[in-house]
Amino acid sequence: MNDTYYRPQDLPRFGEIGEGAPELWQKFSEWYGAVFREGALSEREKALIALAVSHTVQCPYCIDAYTQACLEKGSNEEQMTEAVHVAAAIRGGSALVHGVQMRNVAHRLQR
């Protein structure tokens, strides 16, 4: 029995999801590839963004894949850690800003 739902050996099997809908997988693959090609942002910058977002959406497969991509594209651990901190700060801030909603409701109900 597995100790965790996440199985690192499943990451290379990602393409198998296309077997049930090959046309959609083809379209996704083309779009995904285009997104990560060099453009206004470098491939390295895009990998750092993807690593940060991976932590925000808490996808262990993405974290593994984009940690590797960042290293392959020349990022170092300090840069990667800073990107993760940026993601954490945004996530924390987005939770806190919803406190305004809480305050609005509390003030309305306490009148």
Contacts in CASP RR format, 6 or more apart in sequence:
PFRMAT RR
TARGET T0000
AUTHOR 0000-0000-0000
METHOD contacts of the structure
MODEL  1
MNDTYYRPQDLPRFGEIGEGAPELWQKFSEWYGAVFREGALSEREKALIA
LAVSHTVQCPYCIDAYTQACLEKGSNEEQMTEAVHVAAAIRGGSALVHGV
QMRNVAHRLQR
6 60 0 8 1.000
6 61 0 8 1.000
8 60 0 8 1.000
8 64 0 8 1.000
10 61 0 8 1.000
11 61 0 8 1.000
11 64 0 8 1.000
11 65 0 8 1.000
14 61 0 8 1.000
15 25 0 8 1.000
17 25 0 8 1.000
18 24 0 8 1.000
18 25 0 8 1.000
19 25 0 8 1.000
35 46 0 8 1.000
36 43 0 8 1.000
36 46 0 8 1.000
36 47 0 8 1.000
36 50 0 8 1.000
37 43 0 8 1.000
41 49 0 8 1.000
42 73 0 8 1.000
43 73 0 8 1.000
44 70 0 8 1.000
44 73 0 8 1.000
44 74 0 8 1.000
44 75 0 8 1.000
47 66 0 8 1.000
47 69 0 8 1.000
47 70 0 8 1.000
47 72 0 8 1.000
47 73 0 8 1.000
47 75 0 8 1.000
48 70 0 8 1.000
48 75 0 8 1.000
48 79 0 8 1.000
48 80 0 8 1.000
48 83 0 8 1.000
49 83 0 8 1.000
50 62 0 8 1.000
50 66 0 8 1.000
50 69 0 8 1.000
51 63 0 8 1.000
51 66 0 8 1.000
51 67 0 8 1.000
51 69 0 8 1.000
51 70 0 8 1.000
51 80 0 8 1.000
51 83 0 8 1.000
51 84 0 8 1.000
52 83 0 8 1.000
52 84 0 8 1.000
52 86 0 8 1.000
52 87 0 8 1.000
53 62 0 8 1.000
53 87 0 8 1.000
54 62 0 8 1.000
54 63 0 8 1.000
54 65 0 8 1.000
54 66 0 8 1.000
55 63 0 8 1.000
55 84 0 8 1.000
55 87 0 8 1.000
55 88 0 8 1.000
56 87 0 8 1.000
56 90 0 8 1.000
56 91 0 8 1.000
67 80 0 8 1.000
70 79 0 8 1.000
70 80 0 8 1.000
70 83 0 8 1.000
71 80 0 8 1.000
END
